[in-house]
Amino acid sequence: MTTMRIRIVGAGAMGRGIAQWAAVAGHTVELCDVRAEAVAEAAAFVRSMLERAVRKGRMTAEEAAGALERLVALDDPWAAGPDVELVIEAVREDLATKTEVFGRLEAVLPASAVFATNTSSLSVTRIAAALKDPTRLAGLHFFNPVPLMRIVEVVPGAATRPGIPPLLTALVESCGHRAVTVADTPGFLVNHAGRGLVTEALALLEETVADPADIDRVARDVLGLRMGPFELMDLTGLDVTAAVIDSIWDGFRHEDRLRPSYLTPNRVAAGLHGRKTGRGWFPYGPEAAAPASEAPVTGDRDRPVHIVAASPATDDAVALREALSAAGATVVTGADVPAGALVLVPVWGTTVASAVAAHGLPAGRTFGVDPLPPAGRRRVLAVTPAVEAAAARDARAVLARASDGGEPFAVSVVRDTAGSVAQRLLASIVSVSASIAERALATPGDIDLAVTTGLGYPVGPLAWGDRIGAARMLELHRALHATTGDPRHRPTRWVTERAALGLALTDPGTSPADCLEA
């Protein structure tokens, strides 16, 4: 792609990041702001970042000098710019402010200049509607820090000219980032897809299934996420997270699977925003106490265990029996539960309590085990209010045994709930992204690309569901819905159809339009 002259309006964290990204890629960048000092600070910041890159060997001194030459500090955002081909607006998230910026730019820039807004939460269509020519504007949503977050959402508004999204996509990808095209809907793609994790984590906390630290441990060590949902909220800022949750919930007219939690408003009002305030779900700073260590594993690791299948249609019980037997545990078989033996039930979308009732199991020594293969060395033990504490300690010791000669497993103890912690988090992650796909808000490939790049998940949500299997995911969603009665867990059409048809969740399938092509 040929180089362009780009005007960036707004010299804050996002604007200066976009300016660095574009200038390094060879484009001439006019950086401006209503505050002249903000432009000077941004230019100094970009210089420091480029000098750092040179010291680290990521670019040559000549390349850094060339990028700085292409960065033009503009005194007046509303100056005439006959050669400007693209404007990227990165001012504060306020509809009136953004529409005023574009209105003033429309009066001084050529009609050929394309307008792009970096809004993360406002309607691109509503911003464009204030223009005399709304067809010239689209969304171009970057993530912070721009040079490192190599994903950009291209968001056409309802009136955007058809040629603009491909132009912006080509620009983004020629500069080394990946572009995904997203419908102009609340949260666009990355923020929308990210609600699956945090809303379900908050629901688990509401139900006192586990505390934030244990939910985070399960998210990291069982699902393989780089950060747990609560430490992620603290990093982002709970005030920001809560606002995004509420705006997406309102924007999708109170869609059940996006339901906010009652836990967040008071915490936001109290200033418990996370790292930036020194305290969120966890404390931070030099005065903060160190995170509490997990309780040591005690109990009788040699106590016999009996494994009962919660569902005859799966091999979860067989897999658990083989793993514990290989670790040297005393696993007893047979139809009857021996006196004194612990009973372990691999649950899939159901509860341990229902297994106790259905199979006549001893309530005091029956426990749930999550059959999801852990990404790390952690297993999850679910306890009902009827269990004996001593039996739970023994069950934890048995589950900690390793069969590979490595370190013992850590074992999180959580309250009995449908599907346990990791299953509910994964089910929600897959369900929210499947809902995005079935609405055709983005393609399956773009959904997975955006989430892995923008949120750092180990695999895209739909590909993750394929690892489990569409039929198995549908079984999980149906079991969660039936067990809880909560519509947030209802199966999506996307998963239901693909399970019935033998299609992968990542397969876009054949559309009616495909059938009309010659």
Salt bridges, closest charged atoms under 4 A:
GLU30 OE2 - ARG5 NE 2.67
GLU30 OE1 - ARG7 NE 2.74
GLU37 OE2 - ARG35 NE 3.34
GLU89 OE2 - LYS98 NZ 2.36
GLU93 OE2 - LYS98 NZ 3.30
ASP133 OD2 - ARG161 NH1 3.54
GLU153 OE1 - HIS141 ND1 2.72
GLU200 OE2 - ARG424 NE 2.79
GLU200 OE1 - ARG488 NE 3.03
GLU207 OE1 - ARG424 NH1 2.77
ASP214 OD1 - ARG217 NH1 3.29
ASP221 OD2 - ARG378 NE 2.79
GLU231 OE2 - ARG220 NH1 2.72
ASP239 OD2 - HIS273 ND1 3.69
ASP239 OD1 - LYS276 NZ 2.95
ASP250 OD1 - HIS254 NE2 3.20
GLU255 OE2 - ARG257 NE 3.46
GLU255 OE1 - ARG439 NH2 3.52
GLU255 OE2 - ARG490 NH2 2.96
GLU294 OE2 - ARG217 NE 3.63
GLU294 OE2 - ARG378 NH2 2.74
ASP302 OD1 - ARG401 NH1 2.80
ASP316 OD1 - ARG472 NH2 2.75
ASP394 OD2 - ARG303 NH1 2.86
ASP404 OD2 - ARG377 NH1 3.01
GLU475 OE1 - ARG472 NH1 3.80
ASP486 OD2 - ARG259 NH2 2.72
GLU497 OE1 - ARG493 NH1 3.91
GLU497 OE1 - ARG498 NH1 3.88
